[in-house]
Amino acid sequence: MKSYNHLYINGRWTQPVKGQTFPAIDPSDETVIAEVGAATAEDVDAAVKAAREAFDHGPWPRMSGKERAGYLRRIAGGIRARLNDLAELEVRDNGKPLPEAVWDIEDTAGCFDFYADLAERSDAQPERAVELSMEGFVSKAVKEPVGVVAAITPWNFPMLMASWKVAPAIAAGCTVVLKPSEVTSLTALEMAAICEEAEIPPGVVNILPGIGIEAGAPLTEHPLVDKIAFTGSVPTGSKLMKVAAQDIKNVSLELGGKSPLIIFDDCDLEDAVEWLMFGIFWNKGEVCSATSRVLVQENLYPKLMERLVEEARKLKIGNGMQDGVLLGPLVNAAQYEKVTGAIEAGKRDGATLVYGGERPAGLEKGYYLEPAIFVDVPEDCDLWKEEVFGPVVAIRRFATEEEAVRVANDSEYGLAGAVMSKDLERCERVARDLQAGIIWINCSQPTFVEAPWGGYKKSGIGRELGEWGYENYFETKQITSYVSDKPWGWFIK
């Protein structure tokens, strides 16, 4: 078993001050695969101070974008060189099927390459002239890196979500202290090793696994942190906003969702079933943008439900390293209990379970669960309103476009939504009407590093990915000069 009991602070591998560890558990068989070093407030303080020193006095924020881009491309190369090993580690730590993990790691490398390109291009326009209404003055707007970033990432896409924060932050010239989820910390530590190999200057990237209350809280509360970037649950995001308010810290939040998928009756049946399943069963449903609320128009509903159950029965469930597996185990015991609890609550609340929701036969060890398909789900039922974060889909039928949009928008969340129809004008109309930050037409869940990612309502603040994710890590400064050769003479005559 490889050792993961060190933290990465100021370019060095260090033991946690208190010597604490926590177990990394393989969700396929519930075995401990590593003991992970657990940071506490003392380690956080050392990491933040290292990041502060590197930002205030180190070379990183003073480099050109092209220079920083070179480091990011070396990180991308290091990830690709270890692609298979990293993907297998994600499978063992998270449970997702290997092909999905490979895809995630490829996207992780691509994220570093993308922000390397943006950093390089930013050299061409480091500042922008501002047209003024008064003669004798010239003004410009200058972008500068925001400073020390506290980045906190979730367990569902461990290395990929880390790259969504680390890559744009360091591309912009910031320094970072990353706290990955304690549920899946292993590939974050591998990222630290890759940063070390890429010779990132000390203090620019610091990686601290640890328990939320012992590491995450002191990190976000640290007075030397300039920005908090968080992906996770709505309750934790709300707490972080309160923390940020104390010191007026810059904050961006990518939170949960309960995303709708609207399927009109002119859809191709097979396409509708395929995208419905991908939208909720990909990554075991452990996806913040999962289209877990499905609205099907009445005429298509009977045939779609028949085909959906047929295809759900075919899904191979098992260890993510096995060929053909499409549903791996849920990430840990706590999530398994949460999802199964939501299934039982849905039954009590009047929803009808038409398939699944049980432990698969023959898989007695590990956190395995059949996909669960509910129909006739009441609109006031928690199963319809609240995020489950598992392979559980809630389905209702609708009659008109107006009804579908009304029901879809009746939610506290607004991360994503999808609409399927052969009538592209209708798709565009519905896409405009849906109250969410990400809308898919005739598909569900494709994610591209070039496009903005984030939500409305309780689903978050700010955007990640694309140029929008890059702008997250800058402040804008005005510099105005008096350039006239005439005396100003306002107070002194």
N, C-alpha and C positions, 0 to 999 in steps of 0.2 A: 504494500500500500504506500503510495507516494505521500510525502509529508506536505501538509498544507497548514501547518501550525504557526506560520510566520505572517507578519503584516508587512506591507511595503510602504515605507515612510522615508521621504527625502532621498530617494534613490538607493535605499538600503533595505535589506530584509532584517526585520527585528522581531524579537519575541514580544508578545503582549506584556505590558508592565506587570499585570497581575497573574500572568501565566495561565489564563483561562482558555478553554477550548469548548467547542460544541460539535456534535456529530453531524456529518453529512450522510444522509440515509438514501440508499437506492430504493425508489418507490416500487420497483418491480418485485422485490423480495424482502424488503424491510431490513436489509443488512446495513451495517455501518461501513461506508467505503473510505472515510477519512475523518480525522479529527482536525477541525479548522480553528485557527487562532481567533480568539474573541477579543476585539478591541473594547476598551472602556474609556472613560473620560480622559484619563491620563494620556492614552495613545492618541485620542482625537486631538487633544491640545498640541501634542508634538507634531502631528500631521498638518494641522491648520497653520501652526507657526512656520513650518517648513514651506508650505504653499504661499504664505504671506511674504516670507523672505524672498522666495523665488520670484514672486510677482513684483515686489517693491524694488528689489536690488539685483535680480538675476537677469540673464540675457533674453529669456523667452519673450516677454511682451515687447522687447525692443528689436527683435528680429524682423526682417521683412516677411511678408506672407510667403514668398517663395522659399525662404529658409525653413520656415515651419512646415511648409508643404512637404519638404524632403523627409522630415521626420515622420509625418503622417503616412507617407507612402511606404516607408520602411516598416511601420507598424502593420499596414495592410499586407505587405509581403510576408511578414512573420506569421500573420494569421493564416494566410494561404498555405504557407509551408507546413503548418500543423493542422490543416483543415480536418483531416480524418480523425486525428487524435482528439481535437477539440469537440468535434461532433459526437464522438463516442462518449466523451466526458459529459456533455450535455444530456445525452440519453440516460446515463447512469445517475446523474444528479437530479434531473427533472422528470424523466420518464417518457418524453416524447419519442415518436418513431424516428429511426435514424435518417430517412430521407428528409424529414422536416428539419432535423438538427443540421444536416449538411447545408440545406437551403439557408438556415439562419446564419451559419458561420460564413458562408459566401457573402451574404448581405452585410455582415459585420465588416468584412474586409472592404466591400464596396462603399460602405459608409465613410471609412477613413479616406479612401481615394476621392470620394466626392468632395469632402470638406478640404482636402488638400488642393483640389482644383479651385474651390472658392477662395481659399486663402491666397493662392497665387494670383487669381484675378483681381483681388482686392488691392493689390499693389498699384494697379492702373488708375484707381480712383480712391485714394486715401482720404480725400476731402472734397467737399462740394461748395462751390461759390453760392452765396445767398444774395439775391438782388434786394437792395435797400431803397427806401423811399426818400432818403436824405443824402444830398451830395456831401463829399468830403470824408465819407466812411466806406470801408469795404469790410465784408464779413464772409466768413466761411464756417461750414459745419464739419466737424472732424469726429470720426468714430474712434473710440478707444475701448479696449477690453474692459469688461466690468470689474474684474478682479479675481478674488478667490471664490471658487464655486463649490458648494456642498451638493453633491449629486447622490441621490438615493434611488435605487432601481429595484424593480420587482423580480419575482421568481419565474414568470411564465416564459420569457425570452431572455435568459440571463445575460449572455454576452452581447446579443444584439441591442438590448435596451441600454446596456452600459455604453455601447458605441454611439447611440443616439445623443448622449450627453457629453461623453468625453471627447469625441471627435470634433464637434463644432466648437466646444469650449476652448480646447487647446489650439485649434485652427485660428480662433479669434485672438489668441494671445493670453488667455486666462490660465490660471493654475487650478487644479482640481483635487478635491478629496472625495473619493467615491466610496460609498457604503453600499455594497450589494446586499440583496436579501439574504438573511441567514439561512433560508431554505435552500438556496442554490448559489453558493459562493465560489465554487471551484474554478469556473472559467474566468471569473474576474481576477483571481490570483494568477491564472495563466496570462491574462492580458498584462498584468504587472510585469511578468517575466519578459513578455514580448516588448514592452516599453523599455525595459532595462537593456535588452539586446539592441534596440533601436537607438540607444544612447540618449534618450530624452534627458535633459538636464535635471539634476536633483531638485525635488520639490514640485516639479511641474505636474506630475501625476502621482497621487498617493492613494493606496487602496486598502481599506480597513473593513474586513468582515466583522460582524458583531451583531448582537441582539439589539433590536430597535431602541428599547428604553435605556440600554447601557452605552450604545454607540451612536445611534441615530439622533437621539434627543440632544446629547451634548454637542454633536456636530452642527445641527441646525441652530442651536442656541448660542454658538460661539460668537463672541463679538467681532472677531477678525474675519468672519465670513461675509462676503458682499452679496452673494446670490444663492438662493436655494432652488434647485431643479429636482423635482420629485415626480415619480410615476408610481401610482399605487391606488389605495382605496380612498373613497370620499371622506370617511371619518378622519383618516390620518391627514389627508390634504387640508381639511378644515383646521385641524390642530396646528399644522405648519403655517397656515395663514396667520393664526393668532401669534405664533412665535415670531414670524417675520414682521408683524406689526410692531413688536416691541422696539426693534431697532430700525424699522422702515427698510427692511432688506428687500432687494429685488427678488421676485419669486415667479416661477412658472410651474404649473401643475398639470399633469396628464392623469386624469382620474378615471373612474369607472363609467360604465354605460349599460344601457338596456336597449340595444339598437334594433329598430324595426326592419323587416324585409317585406315589401309589398309585392305580391305576385298577382298580376292581372290574368284574366282567363284567356287572353289571346297568346299567352306564352307557349313556347315549345315545352311539352311536358317533361321530357328528359333533361333539358337544360335547367328547368326550374328545380327539379329534384336534385340535380348535381350541385347547383349553387346553394340551395338550401342546406344541404348536408355539409358542404365546404364551409359555409358561413357559421355553423354552430359546432361541428365535430372536429374541425381542424384544431390541432394542438389540444385535443381533448376538451374543447370548449373553454379552455383557460386563456381566453383572449378578451381584452377589455372592449374591443369593438365588435365582438361576436353578435351576429344578427339572430338573437335569441327569441325575439318576438316576431312571429311570422303571421302575416295577414294574407289570406288566399281568397280570391274572388269566388263567388258561389258556384259558378258553372264548372270551374276547374277543380274545385275542392275535393269531390269524391275520388276522382282518378288520381289526383296528386297524393292524397293520403294513402291510397292503396299502393302506389309505387314507392312512396317514401318508406313505408314499413317494410316492403319487400327488400329494398336496398339496405336499410338499416340492419336487417337480419344478416346480411352478407359481410358486414364489417368485421374484419379480423381483429380481435382484441388480444393483447399479450405484451410481452417484453419488447420494447422498442428496437432491440437489436435483431429481432427475428424478421426474416423476409416476409413481406406482405402485410405486416401489422399496420393498421391504420388508426387504432386507438390504443395508446399506451395507458399505464396506470396514472391516476391522479397524483399530484405532486407529493402529498404527504398525508398522514393520518388526519390531521386537523381539517384539511380541505375535503378529504373523503367524508368525514362526518358532517361537514357543512353542506355538501352537495346532497348526500343521502337524506339529511334532515329537511332540505328544501323540497325534495321529492315527496317525502311523507307529508309535509305541510301542504303541498299542492293538492294531494289527495283529499286531505281533511277540508280544504277550502272549496271543494267542488269541482276541481279540474279532473278530467278523465285521462288516465294513463292508458294509452293504446299500445305502447310497446316499451320494453326495457325497464331500466331503473334498478336492476338487480345485479348482484355479483355474478359474473359469468361462471358457468359450471366448469370445474376443473382448475380454477385459479383461486385457490384458497389462501395463498400468501401474496401480499402486494395489494396496492390500493386500486384494484380493477373495478370498473363499473360499466355495465351496458349503457349505450345511449338511451336516453329517456325521451319519449315523444308524448306530449300532452296536447289534448284538444279541448275545445269548449272551455277555455280558461277564462274565468271571470275577470273583468277589467280591474276590479278592486282587489284581486288576489295578489299576494306577494310574489307568486311565481310569474305573474305578468309584469309586475312593477319593479321588482328588485333583482339586481345582478346575482346570478347563481355561481358563475365562473366554473362551469363544468359542462358536460355534454348533455344538456337538458334544454329542449326546445318547447316553447309554448305557442300554440297555433289557434288562431281564430279565423272565421270566415267573414267576408264583408260583401256589401252589395254595390256600393258606388265609390267613385274616386274620392269624393268629399268625405265620406265616412272613413275610408282608409287613412287619409291624411289626418283627420281629426284624432283618430285613435292612436296613430303613430306618434303624433306630437304631444299627446297627453301623458307626459313623462317628465320627471325631474331631471332626466339625463338628456344629453344631446351630443354624444360623441360621434356616432355614425348612423347611417341608414342606407337602405338599398331599395331599388324599384326595378321590376322586371316587366317588360311589355314589348311587343313588336311595334307599337305605336311610339316612335321616338319623340314626337312632339309631346305626348302625354308624359313620357319619362322625364323630359326636360322640365315640364311644368311641375310635376310632383317633386323633382329634385330641388327646385327653387322653393317649394312650399314646405319641405321638411326642415325642421329646426335642429340642425346638427352640423358639425364642422366637417364631416367627411360623408360624401354621398356617392354610392356606386350605382351605375346603370347597367342592368343585365349582367351583373356579377356581384360578388361579395367577398371582401377581405383583401383584394390585391393591394399591396403597400409598396410605395416607391420612394426612394430616398430623395428624389427631386421634388416631391409634392408636399404641401403642408399637412401636418397631422396635429389634430387637437379638437376640442369640443366646445359646445355651448353649455349653458346652464351649469349644473353641478358636475359636468364632465371635465371641467378644468379651466385654466387660464393660460393664454399664450399658445404658441405653436412650436412643434418640433419638426425636424426634417426640412429639406430644401433650403432656400435662402432665408426663409422665415426662422428656421432653427438656428441658423448662423447669427441672425440679428439678435436673438435672445441674449447673446453674450457680449453685447456692446453697450456702451453709453455714448451719447451724442453731446459733443461740446461745441459751443459757439465761440468763435474767436473773431472779434471785431477790432479794426484798426482805424485810427484817424490819419488820413493820408494827405490832407490839404496842406499847402504851404502857408495858408492864412491863419493867423492866430484865432483860437477858438473864442476867447474874449467874452465868455458868458458871465463869469463872476468877476474877472479882473479886467478892468478897462485901461 
